[in-house]
Amino acid sequence: MDKNELISLFHKELRQEAHVQGYIREETEHVVRHISQFGEKGFIISSNVNEGNVREIIKNELNYFSNFEQESV
């Protein structure tokens, strides 16, 4: 296994497919986010943004988290 394959596997298993106890995992076209079930800060663990969509996606995610009255990390 070469370096790029190892990095890809790491990203897939520990980010894209991650499940964190106490959080609800949500996957969209652009992000994998975790929403706390206990009022902790939510977070995005994986994304596939690019120069063309980064501002819109960040804006959407900040709005999304504010609807839960949770801060995002």
CHARMM internal coordinates of N, CA and C (Angstrom, degrees):
IC EDIT
DIST 1 N 1 CA 1.4593
DIST 1 CA 1 C 1.5298
ANGL 1 N 1 CA 1 C 107.83
DIST 1 C 2 N 1.3257
ANGL 1 CA 1 C 2 N 115.59
DIHE 1 N 1 CA 1 C 2 N 126.52
DIST 2 N 2 CA 1.4618
ANGL 1 C 2 N 2 CA 118.30
DIHE 1 CA 1 C 2 N 2 CA 179.96
DIST 2 CA 2 C 1.5352
ANGL 2 N 2 CA 2 C 111.13
DIHE 1 C 2 N 2 CA 2 C -86.93
DIST 2 C 3 N 1.3051
ANGL 2 CA 2 C 3 N 115.14
DIHE 2 N 2 CA 2 C 3 N 174.39
DIST 3 N 3 CA 1.4708
ANGL 2 C 3 N 3 CA 122.03
DIHE 2 CA 2 C 3 N 3 CA -174.99
DIST 3 CA 3 C 1.5346
ANGL 3 N 3 CA 3 C 111.84
DIHE 2 C 3 N 3 CA 3 C -57.33
DIST 3 C 4 N 1.3263
ANGL 3 CA 3 C 4 N 118.35
DIHE 3 N 3 CA 3 C 4 N -45.42
DIST 4 N 4 CA 1.4661
ANGL 3 C 4 N 4 CA 121.38
DIHE 3 CA 3 C 4 N 4 CA -178.41
DIST 4 CA 4 C 1.5267
ANGL 4 N 4 CA 4 C 112.13
DIHE 3 C 4 N 4 CA 4 C -65.58
DIST 4 C 5 N 1.3199
ANGL 4 CA 4 C 5 N 117.29
DIHE 4 N 4 CA 4 C 5 N -38.19
DIST 5 N 5 CA 1.4682
ANGL 4 C 5 N 5 CA 120.79
DIHE 4 CA 4 C 5 N 5 CA 176.68
DIST 5 CA 5 C 1.5228
ANGL 5 N 5 CA 5 C 110.89
DIHE 4 C 5 N 5 CA 5 C -65.02
DIST 5 C 6 N 1.3141
ANGL 5 CA 5 C 6 N 116.66
DIHE 5 N 5 CA 5 C 6 N -40.27
DIST 6 N 6 CA 1.4617
ANGL 5 C 6 N 6 CA 121.51
DIHE 5 CA 5 C 6 N 6 CA 179.00
DIST 6 CA 6 C 1.5252
ANGL 6 N 6 CA 6 C 111.01
DIHE 5 C 6 N 6 CA 6 C -65.26
DIST 6 C 7 N 1.3144
ANGL 6 CA 6 C 7 N 117.44
DIHE 6 N 6 CA 6 C 7 N -43.45
DIST 7 N 7 CA 1.4702
ANGL 6 C 7 N 7 CA 121.33
DIHE 6 CA 6 C 7 N 7 CA 177.77
DIST 7 CA 7 C 1.5210
ANGL 7 N 7 CA 7 C 110.26
DIHE 6 C 7 N 7 CA 7 C -63.54
DIST 7 C 8 N 1.3130
ANGL 7 CA 7 C 8 N 117.58
DIHE 7 N 7 CA 7 C 8 N -42.17
DIST 8 N 8 CA 1.4645
ANGL 7 C 8 N 8 CA 122.13
DIHE 7 CA 7 C 8 N 8 CA 178.67
DIST 8 CA 8 C 1.5291
ANGL 8 N 8 CA 8 C 111.21
DIHE 7 C 8 N 8 CA 8 C -62.39
DIST 8 C 9 N 1.3161
ANGL 8 CA 8 C 9 N 117.37
DIHE 8 N 8 CA 8 C 9 N -43.47
DIST 9 N 9 CA 1.4601
ANGL 8 C 9 N 9 CA 122.05
DIHE 8 CA 8 C 9 N 9 CA 177.81
DIST 9 CA 9 C 1.5282
ANGL 9 N 9 CA 9 C 111.08
DIHE 8 C 9 N 9 CA 9 C -63.62
DIST 9 C 10 N 1.3311
ANGL 9 CA 9 C 10 N 116.78
DIHE 9 N 9 CA 9 C 10 N -44.18
DIST 10 N 10 CA 1.4648
ANGL 9 C 10 N 10 CA 121.81
DIHE 9 CA 9 C 10 N 10 CA 177.10
DIST 10 CA 10 C 1.5265
ANGL 10 N 10 CA 10 C 110.08
DIHE 9 C 10 N 10 CA 10 C -57.66
DIST 10 C 11 N 1.3282
ANGL 10 CA 10 C 11 N 116.64
DIHE 10 N 10 CA 10 C 11 N -49.26
DIST 11 N 11 CA 1.4673
ANGL 10 C 11 N 11 CA 121.59
DIHE 10 CA 10 C 11 N 11 CA -178.72
DIST 11 CA 11 C 1.5316
ANGL 11 N 11 CA 11 C 110.49
DIHE 10 C 11 N 11 CA 11 C -60.70
DIST 11 C 12 N 1.3012
ANGL 11 CA 11 C 12 N 117.26
DIHE 11 N 11 CA 11 C 12 N -42.97
DIST 12 N 12 CA 1.4654
ANGL 11 C 12 N 12 CA 121.35
DIHE 11 CA 11 C 12 N 12 CA -178.89
DIST 12 CA 12 C 1.5251
ANGL 12 N 12 CA 12 C 111.36
DIHE 11 C 12 N 12 CA 12 C -65.26
DIST 12 C 13 N 1.3217
ANGL 12 CA 12 C 13 N 117.65
DIHE 12 N 12 CA 12 C 13 N -51.58
DIST 13 N 13 CA 1.4614
ANGL 12 C 13 N 13 CA 121.40
DIHE 12 CA 12 C 13 N 13 CA -173.41
DIST 13 CA 13 C 1.5270
ANGL 13 N 13 CA 13 C 113.61
DIHE 12 C 13 N 13 CA 13 C -76.25
DIST 13 C 14 N 1.3170
ANGL 13 CA 13 C 14 N 118.12
DIHE 13 N 13 CA 13 C 14 N -37.96
DIST 14 N 14 CA 1.4586
ANGL 13 C 14 N 14 CA 119.97
DIHE 13 CA 13 C 14 N 14 CA -173.83
DIST 14 CA 14 C 1.5154
ANGL 14 N 14 CA 14 C 114.22
DIHE 13 C 14 N 14 CA 14 C -100.78
DIST 14 C 15 N 1.3239
ANGL 14 CA 14 C 15 N 117.67
DIHE 14 N 14 CA 14 C 15 N -4.86
DIST 15 N 15 CA 1.4596
ANGL 14 C 15 N 15 CA 120.57
DIHE 14 CA 14 C 15 N 15 CA 177.64
DIST 15 CA 15 C 1.5148
ANGL 15 N 15 CA 15 C 110.76
DIHE 14 C 15 N 15 CA 15 C -125.68
DIST 15 C 16 N 1.3243
ANGL 15 CA 15 C 16 N 117.40
DIHE 15 N 15 CA 15 C 16 N -66.12
DIST 16 N 16 CA 1.4549
ANGL 15 C 16 N 16 CA 120.50
DIHE 15 CA 15 C 16 N 16 CA -173.95
DIST 16 CA 16 C 1.5252
ANGL 16 N 16 CA 16 C 113.18
DIHE 15 C 16 N 16 CA 16 C -62.22
DIST 16 C 17 N 1.3161
ANGL 16 CA 16 C 17 N 118.09
DIHE 16 N 16 CA 16 C 17 N -36.78
DIST 17 N 17 CA 1.4649
ANGL 16 C 17 N 17 CA 121.36
DIHE 16 CA 16 C 17 N 17 CA -176.89
DIST 17 CA 17 C 1.5227
ANGL 17 N 17 CA 17 C 113.23
DIHE 16 C 17 N 17 CA 17 C -105.24
DIST 17 C 18 N 1.3110
ANGL 17 CA 17 C 18 N 117.32
DIHE 17 N 17 CA 17 C 18 N 10.86
DIST 18 N 18 CA 1.4669
ANGL 17 C 18 N 18 CA 121.23
DIHE 17 CA 17 C 18 N 18 CA -175.95
DIST 18 CA 18 C 1.5294
ANGL 18 N 18 CA 18 C 112.04
DIHE 17 C 18 N 18 CA 18 C -66.54
DIST 18 C 19 N 1.3111
ANGL 18 CA 18 C 19 N 114.97
DIHE 18 N 18 CA 18 C 19 N 142.70
DIST 19 N 19 CA 1.4645
ANGL 18 C 19 N 19 CA 123.27
DIHE 18 CA 18 C 19 N 19 CA 171.79
DIST 19 CA 19 C 1.5217
ANGL 19 N 19 CA 19 C 106.26
DIHE 18 C 19 N 19 CA 19 C -128.10
DIST 19 C 20 N 1.3267
ANGL 19 CA 19 C 20 N 116.69
DIHE 19 N 19 CA 19 C 20 N 127.24
DIST 20 N 20 CA 1.4569
ANGL 19 C 20 N 20 CA 121.76
DIHE 19 CA 19 C 20 N 20 CA -176.45
DIST 20 CA 20 C 1.5210
ANGL 20 N 20 CA 20 C 108.30
DIHE 19 C 20 N 20 CA 20 C -115.23
DIST 20 C 21 N 1.3157
ANGL 20 CA 20 C 21 N 116.47
DIHE 20 N 20 CA 20 C 21 N 125.79
DIST 21 N 21 CA 1.4593
ANGL 20 C 21 N 21 CA 121.32
DIHE 20 CA 20 C 21 N 21 CA -179.34
DIST 21 CA 21 C 1.5300
ANGL 21 N 21 CA 21 C 110.23
DIHE 20 C 21 N 21 CA 21 C -58.27
DIST 21 C 22 N 1.3372
ANGL 21 CA 21 C 22 N 115.57
DIHE 21 N 21 CA 21 C 22 N 134.20
DIST 22 N 22 CA 1.4535
ANGL 21 C 22 N 22 CA 121.00
DIHE 21 CA 21 C 22 N 22 CA 179.83
DIST 22 CA 22 C 1.5179
ANGL 22 N 22 CA 22 C 113.92
DIHE 21 C 22 N 22 CA 22 C 89.42
DIST 22 C 23 N 1.3323
ANGL 22 CA 22 C 23 N 116.22
DIHE 22 N 22 CA 22 C 23 N 1.10
DIST 23 N 23 CA 1.4605
ANGL 22 C 23 N 23 CA 121.50
DIHE 22 CA 22 C 23 N 23 CA -178.90
DIST 23 CA 23 C 1.5266
ANGL 23 N 23 CA 23 C 110.10
DIHE 22 C 23 N 23 CA 23 C -128.33
DIST 23 C 24 N 1.3125
ANGL 23 CA 23 C 24 N 115.40
DIHE 23 N 23 CA 23 C 24 N 147.46
DIST 24 N 24 CA 1.4544
ANGL 23 C 24 N 24 CA 121.84
DIHE 23 CA 23 C 24 N 24 CA 173.64
DIST 24 CA 24 C 1.5230
ANGL 24 N 24 CA 24 C 107.03
DIHE 23 C 24 N 24 CA 24 C -93.76
DIST 24 C 25 N 1.3054
ANGL 24 CA 24 C 25 N 116.07
DIHE 24 N 24 CA 24 C 25 N 124.78
DIST 25 N 25 CA 1.4663
ANGL 24 C 25 N 25 CA 121.98
DIHE 24 CA 24 C 25 N 25 CA -179.41
DIST 25 CA 25 C 1.5233
ANGL 25 N 25 CA 25 C 108.62
DIHE 24 C 25 N 25 CA 25 C -87.68
DIST 25 C 26 N 1.3297
ANGL 25 CA 25 C 26 N 116.35
DIHE 25 N 25 CA 25 C 26 N 130.77
DIST 26 N 26 CA 1.4515
ANGL 25 C 26 N 26 CA 122.05
DIHE 25 CA 25 C 26 N 26 CA 177.66
DIST 26 CA 26 C 1.5285
ANGL 26 N 26 CA 26 C 108.39
DIHE 25 C 26 N 26 CA 26 C -129.53
DIST 26 C 27 N 1.3106
ANGL 26 CA 26 C 27 N 115.99
DIHE 26 N 26 CA 26 C 27 N 134.19
DIST 27 N 27 CA 1.4621
ANGL 26 C 27 N 27 CA 120.73
DIHE 26 CA 26 C 27 N 27 CA 179.99
DIST 27 CA 27 C 1.5247
ANGL 27 N 27 CA 27 C 108.70
DIHE 26 C 27 N 27 CA 27 C -121.00
DIST 27 C 28 N 1.3230
ANGL 27 CA 27 C 28 N 116.03
DIHE 27 N 27 CA 27 C 28 N 128.84
DIST 28 N 28 CA 1.4562
ANGL 27 C 28 N 28 CA 122.30
DIHE 27 CA 27 C 28 N 28 CA 175.61
DIST 28 CA 28 C 1.5261
ANGL 28 N 28 CA 28 C 108.40
DIHE 27 C 28 N 28 CA 28 C -117.47
DIST 28 C 29 N 1.2986
ANGL 28 CA 28 C 29 N 115.87
DIHE 28 N 28 CA 28 C 29 N -175.98
DIST 29 N 29 CA 1.4592
ANGL 28 C 29 N 29 CA 120.33
DIHE 28 CA 28 C 29 N 29 CA 177.71
DIST 29 CA 29 C 1.5314
ANGL 29 N 29 CA 29 C 111.61
DIHE 28 C 29 N 29 CA 29 C -60.87
DIST 29 C 30 N 1.3568
ANGL 29 CA 29 C 30 N 116.52
DIHE 29 N 29 CA 29 C 30 N -31.04
DIST 30 N 30 CA 1.4609
ANGL 29 C 30 N 30 CA 119.98
DIHE 29 CA 29 C 30 N 30 CA -172.74
DIST 30 CA 30 C 1.5259
ANGL 30 N 30 CA 30 C 115.58
DIHE 29 C 30 N 30 CA 30 C -113.84
DIST 30 C 31 N 1.3165
ANGL 30 CA 30 C 31 N 118.75
DIHE 30 N 30 CA 30 C 31 N -20.94
DIST 31 N 31 CA 1.4686
ANGL 30 C 31 N 31 CA 119.78
DIHE 30 CA 30 C 31 N 31 CA -176.03
DIST 31 CA 31 C 1.5257
ANGL 31 N 31 CA 31 C 111.63
DIHE 30 C 31 N 31 CA 31 C -141.23
DIST 31 C 32 N 1.3259
ANGL 31 CA 31 C 32 N 113.89
DIHE 31 N 31 CA 31 C 32 N 158.61
DIST 32 N 32 CA 1.4597
ANGL 31 C 32 N 32 CA 122.08
DIHE 31 CA 31 C 32 N 32 CA 165.34
DIST 32 CA 32 C 1.5179
ANGL 32 N 32 CA 32 C 104.53
DIHE 31 C 32 N 32 CA 32 C -116.49
DIST 32 C 33 N 1.3459
ANGL 32 CA 32 C 33 N 115.69
DIHE 32 N 32 CA 32 C 33 N 118.42
DIST 33 N 33 CA 1.4629
ANGL 32 C 33 N 33 CA 120.03
DIHE 32 CA 32 C 33 N 33 CA -177.10
DIST 33 CA 33 C 1.5164
ANGL 33 N 33 CA 33 C 109.98
DIHE 32 C 33 N 33 CA 33 C -120.60
DIST 33 C 34 N 1.3176
ANGL 33 CA 33 C 34 N 114.84
DIHE 33 N 33 CA 33 C 34 N 159.05
DIST 34 N 34 CA 1.4563
ANGL 33 C 34 N 34 CA 121.73
DIHE 33 CA 33 C 34 N 34 CA 176.12
DIST 34 CA 34 C 1.5238
ANGL 34 N 34 CA 34 C 108.49
DIHE 33 C 34 N 34 CA 34 C -124.62
DIST 34 C 35 N 1.3244
ANGL 34 CA 34 C 35 N 115.88
DIHE 34 N 34 CA 34 C 35 N 127.69
DIST 35 N 35 CA 1.4591
ANGL 34 C 35 N 35 CA 123.44
DIHE 34 CA 34 C 35 N 35 CA -179.35
DIST 35 CA 35 C 1.5282
ANGL 35 N 35 CA 35 C 107.84
DIHE 34 C 35 N 35 CA 35 C -109.07
DIST 35 C 36 N 1.3133
ANGL 35 CA 35 C 36 N 116.17
DIHE 35 N 35 CA 35 C 36 N 125.16
DIST 36 N 36 CA 1.4523
ANGL 35 C 36 N 36 CA 120.74
DIHE 35 CA 35 C 36 N 36 CA -177.80
DIST 36 CA 36 C 1.5198
ANGL 36 N 36 CA 36 C 111.46
DIHE 35 C 36 N 36 CA 36 C -67.16
DIST 36 C 37 N 1.3035
ANGL 36 CA 36 C 37 N 116.15
DIHE 36 N 36 CA 36 C 37 N 140.00
DIST 37 N 37 CA 1.4580
ANGL 36 C 37 N 37 CA 122.24
DIHE 36 CA 36 C 37 N 37 CA 173.64
DIST 37 CA 37 C 1.5271
ANGL 37 N 37 CA 37 C 111.32
DIHE 36 C 37 N 37 CA 37 C -88.10
DIST 37 C 38 N 1.3286
ANGL 37 CA 37 C 38 N 116.59
DIHE 37 N 37 CA 37 C 38 N -6.26
DIST 38 N 38 CA 1.4581
ANGL 37 C 38 N 38 CA 120.70
DIHE 37 CA 37 C 38 N 38 CA -172.96
DIST 38 CA 38 C 1.5238
ANGL 38 N 38 CA 38 C 113.46
DIHE 37 C 38 N 38 CA 38 C -128.44
DIST 38 C 39 N 1.3387
ANGL 38 CA 38 C 39 N 117.64
DIHE 38 N 38 CA 38 C 39 N 20.68
DIST 39 N 39 CA 1.4575
ANGL 38 C 39 N 39 CA 120.89
DIHE 38 CA 38 C 39 N 39 CA 175.88
DIST 39 CA 39 C 1.5188
ANGL 39 N 39 CA 39 C 115.61
DIHE 38 C 39 N 39 CA 39 C 81.50
DIST 39 C 40 N 1.3200
ANGL 39 CA 39 C 40 N 116.88
DIHE 39 N 39 CA 39 C 40 N 8.37
DIST 40 N 40 CA 1.4653
ANGL 39 C 40 N 40 CA 119.88
DIHE 39 CA 39 C 40 N 40 CA 175.56
DIST 40 CA 40 C 1.5276
ANGL 40 N 40 CA 40 C 108.44
DIHE 39 C 40 N 40 CA 40 C -74.85
DIST 40 C 41 N 1.3219
ANGL 40 CA 40 C 41 N 116.29
DIHE 40 N 40 CA 40 C 41 N 173.96
DIST 41 N 41 CA 1.4571
ANGL 40 C 41 N 41 CA 120.19
DIHE 40 CA 40 C 41 N 41 CA 176.65
DIST 41 CA 41 C 1.5275
ANGL 41 N 41 CA 41 C 110.05
DIHE 40 C 41 N 41 CA 41 C -68.92
DIST 41 C 42 N 1.3347
ANGL 41 CA 41 C 42 N 116.06
DIHE 41 N 41 CA 41 C 42 N 136.15
DIST 42 N 42 CA 1.4449
ANGL 41 C 42 N 42 CA 121.03
DIHE 41 CA 41 C 42 N 42 CA 173.94
DIST 42 CA 42 C 1.5237
ANGL 42 N 42 CA 42 C 109.29
DIHE 41 C 42 N 42 CA 42 C -84.65
DIST 42 C 43 N 1.3262
ANGL 42 CA 42 C 43 N 116.34
DIHE 42 N 42 CA 42 C 43 N 168.92
DIST 43 N 43 CA 1.4590
ANGL 42 C 43 N 43 CA 118.51
DIHE 42 CA 42 C 43 N 43 CA -178.99
DIST 43 CA 43 C 1.5186
ANGL 43 N 43 CA 43 C 111.76
DIHE 42 C 43 N 43 CA 43 C -156.53
DIST 43 C 44 N 1.3136
ANGL 43 CA 43 C 44 N 114.38
DIHE 43 N 43 CA 43 C 44 N 157.98
DIST 44 N 44 CA 1.4604
ANGL 43 C 44 N 44 CA 122.88
DIHE 43 CA 43 C 44 N 44 CA 173.24
DIST 44 CA 44 C 1.5201
ANGL 44 N 44 CA 44 C 106.19
DIHE 43 C 44 N 44 CA 44 C -102.29
DIST 44 C 45 N 1.3172
ANGL 44 CA 44 C 45 N 115.35
DIHE 44 N 44 CA 44 C 45 N 123.98
DIST 45 N 45 CA 1.4585
ANGL 44 C 45 N 45 CA 119.18
DIHE 44 CA 44 C 45 N 45 CA -176.04
DIST 45 CA 45 C 1.5277
ANGL 45 N 45 CA 45 C 112.18
DIHE 44 C 45 N 45 CA 45 C -99.96
DIST 45 C 46 N 1.3357
ANGL 45 CA 45 C 46 N 116.73
DIHE 45 N 45 CA 45 C 46 N -18.73
DIST 46 N 46 CA 1.4571
ANGL 45 C 46 N 46 CA 120.23
DIHE 45 CA 45 C 46 N 46 CA -178.99
DIST 46 CA 46 C 1.5217
ANGL 46 N 46 CA 46 C 108.90
DIHE 45 C 46 N 46 CA 46 C -152.76
DIST 46 C 47 N 1.3294
ANGL 46 CA 46 C 47 N 116.01
DIHE 46 N 46 CA 46 C 47 N 146.17
DIST 47 N 47 CA 1.4609
ANGL 46 C 47 N 47 CA 119.99
DIHE 46 CA 46 C 47 N 47 CA 176.80
DIST 47 CA 47 C 1.5186
ANGL 47 N 47 CA 47 C 109.83
DIHE 46 C 47 N 47 CA 47 C -150.66
DIST 47 C 48 N 1.3102
ANGL 47 CA 47 C 48 N 114.82
DIHE 47 N 47 CA 47 C 48 N 160.64
DIST 48 N 48 CA 1.4647
ANGL 47 C 48 N 48 CA 120.39
DIHE 47 CA 47 C 48 N 48 CA 174.65
DIST 48 CA 48 C 1.5255
ANGL 48 N 48 CA 48 C 109.19
DIHE 47 C 48 N 48 CA 48 C -131.32
DIST 48 C 49 N 1.3232
ANGL 48 CA 48 C 49 N 115.84
DIHE 48 N 48 CA 48 C 49 N 49.28
DIST 49 N 49 CA 1.4621
ANGL 48 C 49 N 49 CA 121.34
DIHE 48 CA 48 C 49 N 49 CA 179.28
DIST 49 CA 49 C 1.5279
ANGL 49 N 49 CA 49 C 109.88
DIHE 48 C 49 N 49 CA 49 C -78.42
DIST 49 C 50 N 1.3276
ANGL 49 CA 49 C 50 N 114.64
DIHE 49 N 49 CA 49 C 50 N 162.03
DIST 50 N 50 CA 1.4572
ANGL 49 C 50 N 50 CA 119.99
DIHE 49 CA 49 C 50 N 50 CA 176.18
DIST 50 CA 50 C 1.5204
ANGL 50 N 50 CA 50 C 108.72
DIHE 49 C 50 N 50 CA 50 C -140.21
DIST 50 C 51 N 1.3096
ANGL 50 CA 50 C 51 N 116.79
DIHE 50 N 50 CA 50 C 51 N 178.30
DIST 51 N 51 CA 1.4666
ANGL 50 C 51 N 51 CA 121.17
DIHE 50 CA 50 C 51 N 51 CA -177.55
DIST 51 CA 51 C 1.5180
ANGL 51 N 51 CA 51 C 112.93
DIHE 50 C 51 N 51 CA 51 C -56.19
DIST 51 C 52 N 1.3114
ANGL 51 CA 51 C 52 N 116.55
DIHE 51 N 51 CA 51 C 52 N -34.14
DIST 52 N 52 CA 1.4560
ANGL 51 C 52 N 52 CA 120.55
DIHE 51 CA 51 C 52 N 52 CA -176.16
DIST 52 CA 52 C 1.5198
ANGL 52 N 52 CA 52 C 115.05
DIHE 51 C 52 N 52 CA 52 C -76.95
DIST 52 C 53 N 1.3513
ANGL 52 CA 52 C 53 N 117.43
DIHE 52 N 52 CA 52 C 53 N -23.89
DIST 53 N 53 CA 1.4657
ANGL 52 C 53 N 53 CA 118.56
DIHE 52 CA 52 C 53 N 53 CA -175.55
DIST 53 CA 53 C 1.5272
ANGL 53 N 53 CA 53 C 114.65
DIHE 52 C 53 N 53 CA 53 C -122.98
DIST 53 C 54 N 1.3068
ANGL 53 CA 53 C 54 N 117.69
DIHE 53 N 53 CA 53 C 54 N 0.25
DIST 54 N 54 CA 1.4595
ANGL 53 C 54 N 54 CA 120.59
DIHE 53 CA 53 C 54 N 54 CA -172.57
DIST 54 CA 54 C 1.5281
ANGL 54 N 54 CA 54 C 112.87
DIHE 53 C 54 N 54 CA 54 C -60.08
DIST 54 C 55 N 1.3135
ANGL 54 CA 54 C 55 N 118.66
DIHE 54 N 54 CA 54 C 55 N -44.83
DIST 55 N 55 CA 1.4755
ANGL 54 C 55 N 55 CA 120.72
DIHE 54 CA 54 C 55 N 55 CA -177.67
DIST 55 CA 55 C 1.5243
ANGL 55 N 55 CA 55 C 111.18
DIHE 54 C 55 N 55 CA 55 C -63.81
DIST 55 C 56 N 1.3210
ANGL 55 CA 55 C 56 N 116.51
DIHE 55 N 55 CA 55 C 56 N -43.73
DIST 56 N 56 CA 1.4669
ANGL 55 C 56 N 56 CA 120.35
DIHE 55 CA 55 C 56 N 56 CA -179.47
DIST 56 CA 56 C 1.5339
ANGL 56 N 56 CA 56 C 111.16
DIHE 55 C 56 N 56 CA 56 C -65.22
DIST 56 C 57 N 1.3071
ANGL 56 CA 56 C 57 N 116.93
DIHE 56 N 56 CA 56 C 57 N -42.55
DIST 57 N 57 CA 1.4664
ANGL 56 C 57 N 57 CA 120.16
DIHE 56 CA 56 C 57 N 57 CA -178.76
DIST 57 CA 57 C 1.5153
ANGL 57 N 57 CA 57 C 111.03
DIHE 56 C 57 N 57 CA 57 C -67.25
DIST 57 C 58 N 1.3125
ANGL 57 CA 57 C 58 N 118.04
DIHE 57 N 57 CA 57 C 58 N -42.98
DIST 58 N 58 CA 1.4702
ANGL 57 C 58 N 58 CA 120.36
DIHE 57 CA 57 C 58 N 58 CA 177.56
DIST 58 CA 58 C 1.5206
ANGL 58 N 58 CA 58 C 110.09
DIHE 57 C 58 N 58 CA 58 C -61.12
DIST 58 C 59 N 1.3111
ANGL 58 CA 58 C 59 N 117.81
DIHE 58 N 58 CA 58 C 59 N -45.32
DIST 59 N 59 CA 1.4650
ANGL 58 C 59 N 59 CA 121.61
DIHE 58 CA 58 C 59 N 59 CA 178.10
DIST 59 CA 59 C 1.5259
ANGL 59 N 59 CA 59 C 110.67
DIHE 58 C 59 N 59 CA 59 C -58.67
DIST 59 C 60 N 1.3274
ANGL 59 CA 59 C 60 N 116.73
DIHE 59 N 59 CA 59 C 60 N -46.29
DIST 60 N 60 CA 1.4657
ANGL 59 C 60 N 60 CA 120.90
DIHE 59 CA 59 C 60 N 60 CA 179.62
DIST 60 CA 60 C 1.5251
ANGL 60 N 60 CA 60 C 111.73
DIHE 59 C 60 N 60 CA 60 C -62.37
DIST 60 C 61 N 1.3212
ANGL 60 CA 60 C 61 N 117.02
DIHE 60 N 60 CA 60 C 61 N -41.14
DIST 61 N 61 CA 1.4681
ANGL 60 C 61 N 61 CA 119.97
DIHE 60 CA 60 C 61 N 61 CA -178.86
DIST 61 CA 61 C 1.5273
ANGL 61 N 61 CA 61 C 111.56
DIHE 60 C 61 N 61 CA 61 C -69.51
DIST 61 C 62 N 1.3240
ANGL 61 CA 61 C 62 N 117.51
DIHE 61 N 61 CA 61 C 62 N -39.39
DIST 62 N 62 CA 1.4712
ANGL 61 C 62 N 62 CA 119.66
DIHE 61 CA 61 C 62 N 62 CA 176.09
DIST 62 CA 62 C 1.5230
ANGL 62 N 62 CA 62 C 110.51
DIHE 61 C 62 N 62 CA 62 C -61.97
DIST 62 C 63 N 1.3264
ANGL 62 CA 62 C 63 N 117.28
DIHE 62 N 62 CA 62 C 63 N -41.73
DIST 63 N 63 CA 1.4669
ANGL 62 C 63 N 63 CA 120.70
DIHE 62 CA 62 C 63 N 63 CA 176.15
DIST 63 CA 63 C 1.5225
ANGL 63 N 63 CA 63 C 111.02
DIHE 62 C 63 N 63 CA 63 C -64.25
DIST 63 C 64 N 1.3083
ANGL 63 CA 63 C 64 N 116.64
DIHE 63 N 63 CA 63 C 64 N -42.16
DIST 64 N 64 CA 1.4596
ANGL 63 C 64 N 64 CA 121.32
DIHE 63 CA 63 C 64 N 64 CA -179.63
DIST 64 CA 64 C 1.5223
ANGL 64 N 64 CA 64 C 110.98
DIHE 63 C 64 N 64 CA 64 C -58.81
DIST 64 C 65 N 1.3247
ANGL 64 CA 64 C 65 N 116.86
DIHE 64 N 64 CA 64 C 65 N -49.73
DIST 65 N 65 CA 1.4573
ANGL 64 C 65 N 65 CA 120.64
DIHE 64 CA 64 C 65 N 65 CA -178.93
DIST 65 CA 65 C 1.5296
ANGL 65 N 65 CA 65 C 111.47
DIHE 64 C 65 N 65 CA 65 C -67.05
DIST 65 C 66 N 1.3201
ANGL 65 CA 65 C 66 N 117.74
DIHE 65 N 65 CA 65 C 66 N -33.59
DIST 66 N 66 CA 1.4722
ANGL 65 C 66 N 66 CA 119.29
DIHE 65 CA 65 C 66 N 66 CA -179.64
DIST 66 CA 66 C 1.5218
ANGL 66 N 66 CA 66 C 110.96
DIHE 65 C 66 N 66 CA 66 C -67.50
DIST 66 C 67 N 1.3301
ANGL 66 CA 66 C 67 N 118.54
DIHE 66 N 66 CA 66 C 67 N -26.91
DIST 67 N 67 CA 1.4605
ANGL 66 C 67 N 67 CA 121.73
DIHE 66 CA 66 C 67 N 67 CA 176.05
DIST 67 CA 67 C 1.5229
ANGL 67 N 67 CA 67 C 112.38
DIHE 66 C 67 N 67 CA 67 C -65.93
DIST 67 C 68 N 1.3264
ANGL 67 CA 67 C 68 N 116.99
DIHE 67 N 67 CA 67 C 68 N -24.45
DIST 68 N 68 CA 1.4515
ANGL 67 C 68 N 68 CA 121.87
DIHE 67 CA 67 C 68 N 68 CA 176.32
DIST 68 CA 68 C 1.5262
ANGL 68 N 68 CA 68 C 112.20
DIHE 67 C 68 N 68 CA 68 C -90.68
DIST 68 C 69 N 1.3263
ANGL 68 CA 68 C 69 N 115.46
DIHE 68 N 68 CA 68 C 69 N -1.03
DIST 69 N 69 CA 1.4600
ANGL 68 C 69 N 69 CA 121.64
DIHE 68 CA 68 C 69 N 69 CA -174.32
DIST 69 CA 69 C 1.5269
ANGL 69 N 69 CA 69 C 110.31
DIHE 68 C 69 N 69 CA 69 C 54.22
DIST 69 C 70 N 1.3345
ANGL 69 CA 69 C 70 N 115.00
DIHE 69 N 69 CA 69 C 70 N 39.94
DIST 70 N 70 CA 1.4644
ANGL 69 C 70 N 70 CA 122.21
DIHE 69 CA 69 C 70 N 70 CA 176.04
DIST 70 CA 70 C 1.5150
ANGL 70 N 70 CA 70 C 107.47
DIHE 69 C 70 N 70 CA 70 C -118.27
DIST 70 C 71 N 1.2959
ANGL 70 CA 70 C 71 N 115.37
DIHE 70 N 70 CA 70 C 71 N 143.46
DIST 71 N 71 CA 1.4512
ANGL 70 C 71 N 71 CA 119.09
DIHE 70 CA 70 C 71 N 71 CA 170.02
DIST 71 CA 71 C 1.5135
ANGL 71 N 71 CA 71 C 107.25
DIHE 70 C 71 N 71 CA 71 C -77.13
DIST 71 C 72 N 1.3037
ANGL 71 CA 71 C 72 N 116.15
DIHE 71 N 71 CA 71 C 72 N 153.83
DIST 72 N 72 CA 1.4626
ANGL 71 C 72 N 72 CA 119.63
DIHE 71 CA 71 C 72 N 72 CA 173.98
DIST 72 CA 72 C 1.5216
ANGL 72 N 72 CA 72 C 108.15
DIHE 71 C 72 N 72 CA 72 C -111.87
DIST 72 C 73 N 1.3130
ANGL 72 CA 72 C 73 N 114.69
DIHE 72 N 72 CA 72 C 73 N 150.17
DIST 73 N 73 CA 1.4466
ANGL 72 C 73 N 73 CA 120.49
DIHE 72 CA 72 C 73 N 73 CA -179.30
DIST 73 CA 73 C 1.4934
ANGL 73 N 73 CA 73 C 109.29
DIHE 72 C 73 N 73 CA 73 C -103.53
END
COOR INIT
IC SEED 1 N 1 CA 1 C
IC BUILD
